Amino acid sequence: MMIDMNETKLQTLAQVQSFLAGTHDIALRVPKSEYYGFMERVLKRFEYASLSRCDKGWVLRYLEHMTGLSRQQLTRLVLRYRKSGKVVKKRQPPKNGFHRRFDATDVSLLAEMDALHGTLSGPATKKLMERALLIFGDERFERLSGISVSHLYNLRDGTQYQSRRRHWTKTRPTGVPIGQRRAPQPNGSPGYIRIDSVHQGDQDGVKGVYHINAVDSVTQYQLVATCERISEAYLLPVIRQLLDEFPFAILGFHSDNGSEYINYQVAKMLEKLRVEFTKSRPRHSNDNALAESKNASVVRKNLGYAHIPQQFAAQVNAFCAAFLNPYVNFHRPCFFPETVTDAKGKERKRYRYEKMMTPYEKFKSLPEASQHLKLGITFEQLDAIAASMSDNESAAALNKARQQLFKTIFAA
């Protein structure tokens, strides 16, 4: 049954009061599509602005009864009427949707950048895109270079990004006990390296190759080399190779307590080179944390966990020297901590985005950096290496060489 009610016959507040009293238990509602027009007509009919406070309350009760809106909603709409003389919707939904600052092209570029560099952290990826625009002049990254780190992760979580590339779940790294009875004390000078071994897996009881990972404590300048075994005959030449390839003089050598480093042969070699030899302390896991973190973020990320037979050690070592080490040191940004001491004397580490740079850039930024260079090495030579290719070109060359390397290994 439909009831056609002509409420315009209610002309006085006395009639409104009688109406409300007589329809207290009856649900009468104005269609939702007519709320705003109905309210505007009622407020004009009773000259709402000129009513007393008590009479305004009766008008609001009447509107609440007829529309079902809450008193708070009615109060807001009445306030809008008193300001403009109309009761209308304040906001309209956008006709063509919200403007998107980053389109499908930007998402594709982000996926390409992550594929080249192995999905680095958000700040590192942002820094790479800034470098691509400002240093290497790649205008495709003009919008992405200004993206916030939090929104970068939003784009990575989107369906457009997910449809363009596949993610590989990182395997949990294996902890390695570390070092000597004293932590190295570089005091801001390069040349105090931390070193660790990474084993490339066993298969059917046969050992794989071993990677030797050496990282400078101050600049994070990193070199990776590979040998068949970690016995004296194989390991000592690789350690000597790493010490020779650093562009600055080596002053300190810090390792864990593994017998491959804590032995008379290594100690004799370091003593001959006048290099300070330290090892990690018990219950001080940070003594060699830098090298272990680089094991996961560089060695494992680029060489994986799969078994590599020992006969391929020379090929893997050549790959590291020609592609991995130049990419890591000249093209891969790193965070550098800033130590802040609070009022209570407690030191805290702050990793500021502005302090992010490549290891080579960090080395050049040190005071009197040229004094630390080895004899016969100049910054002009190192600058030429850094500028020989862009970050993306170096990453592409690294990926291509790695694919060819593993294709050769797995085909054997």
ABEGO torsion letter per residue (X at the ends): XBBBBBAAABABAAAAAAAAAAAAABBBBBBAAAAAAAAAAAAAAAGAAABBAAAAAAAAAAAAAAAGBBAAAAAAAAAAAAAAGBBBBABBBBAAEBBBABBAAAAAAAAAAAAAAGGBBAAAAAAAAAAAAAAAGBAAAAAAAABBAAAAAAAAABAAAAAABBBBBBBBBBBBBBEBABBBBAGGBBGBBBBBBBBAEBBGGBBBBBBBBBBBAAAGBBBBBBBABABAAAAAAAAAAAAAABABBBABBBBBABAAABBAAAAAAAAAAGBBBBBBBBGBAAAAAAAAAAAAAAAAAAAEABBBBAAAAAAAAAAAAAAAAAAAAAABBBBBBBBBBBAAGBBBBBBBAAABBBAAAAAAABBGAAAABBBGBBAAAAAAAAAABBAAAAAAAAAAAAAAAAAAAAAX
